[in-house]
Amino acid sequence: MMSSEFQPEDPARFEAALRRFDQENAKDPNLEQAGGLSVPRELLYAQWLTEWVLRLCPEASEPLRLAARCQHICRWMVPRDSYPMTRPGYLKWREDLKRFHAETAGAILREVGYPEETIARVQALNLKKNFPHDPEGRVLEDALCLVFLEHQLGELARKTTDEKLINALQKAWKKMTPAAQAFALALPYAPQHRALLEQALQPADPHPSPGGAPLTGN
């Protein structure tokens, strides 16, 4: 997270914030397999999101790097099934989650000594304020979409219908910048998932040409 190109104002404070974010996410009881190891899901997610933010924007600011590390902090503490299993229930859950993440991140940033101005900026990114007009918010959203496509698409495909998955892919695609879409096209999808993405990206034409234009990439 630190390099010759990026040096935070207070390196010790920055490292303390990342460490505290990771400590909280390491408490996730839900585990994912990565590199032959069982890793707490949200700890792994924070690492994936950080990696994509830095690939998309190597010059990312300190608040953006912090926001990437805490975007889903302690997410398991607000489970989906604690809300009505309806569309309004889902939307309420998503909004409450964003506030929960922002408040949790803010408490940790205060704990390690960040000023309120920085905290407010990180929380604005957590809450996706002024999206899509905030350039850093667009980087973070691109990274979120790429994490979904690279690491979570298969799990969603097992849980939902092709129609719903195609709809989710179309919504994600519309949020992404052309740069992120280029990264997305080059990801190594399973054949069935690539076929669904190809279908999702077909133009809204009532009489499309057979097969349409295939995606490029591996």
Secondary structure, 3 states (H helix, E strand, C coil): CCCCCCCCCCHHHHHHHHHHHHHHHCCCCCEEEECCEEEEHHHHHHHHHHHHHHHHCCCCCHHHHHHHHHCCCCHHHCCHHHCCCCHHHHHHHHHHHHHHHHHHHHHHHHHCCCCHHHHHHHHHHHCCCCCCCCHHHHHHHHHHHHHHHHHHHHHHHHHCCHHHHHHHHHHHHHHCCHHHHHHHHCCCCCHHHHHHHHHHCCCCCCCCCCCCCCCCCC
